[in-house]
Amino acid sequence: MQGLLEKLKRELEIINCSKQTIKSYIYYVKKYLEFSHERGVNQGSVKEFIQKEIKKKDPSTVSSEIS
């Protein structure tokens, strides 16, 4: 997983994303990958992850965090 996150960070740096954006993207991708470990990475697990996050936080917050 760490290699994937490093690749993502490198790509985000190449397209000149801010340090805060990179930090946020890495955080949520890592959180999703941990969540989907046993479920697999697919559309269903993405929806489950977003639904789980919405139950913990305001939907508009989740929307801005994952977009």
N, C-alpha and C positions, 0 to 999 in steps of 0.2 A: 504494500500500500504506500509506503514512504516514497518509493520510486515514482509512482504515479503522481503523488502530490508534488514532488520536485519538478516533474515534467510540466504539470499544470502551472506551477509558479513561474517557471522559465517562459512558458508561452504567454502568460499574463504580463510579464516584464517586457517581453518583445513588443507587445502591442501597447506598451506604455500605460498600463493601468496604475492607478495610485497605490501606494503602499497599503492604505486602508482597504481598498477594494480587493487587493490580493489577499490580505489577511482574512477578510470576510469570506471570499470564495474558498480559500483553503479550509477554513473552519467548517463551512457547511458541506463541502464535498467530503471531508473526513468524517463528519457526523453522519452523513448519509451512507457512506461506505461501511461504517461500523453498524449502522441500523440494518443495512441490506445484506450483511455478511451471510446469514443463514437463509435469507429469502431470495437472494439472487438480485442482480441488477436488471430491472425491467420496469415497464410502465406501471405495473401494479405496485411495486415496492416504492416507486417515486410517489405515487398517490398516497400510499399508506404513510410515508414519511411526512409529507406535507400535512396530511390530516392530523397526525400526531403532534406536529409543531403548532398547528392552529389551536388544538385543545389546550396547549400550554401558554400561548401568547395570542394577542390580538391578530386577527386575520390580515389586517393591513400591514402590520409589522412583519409577519411571516412573508407576505408577498414582496415587500421591499427587500427583505434579507435574502431571499432565494432568487431574485431576478437579476 
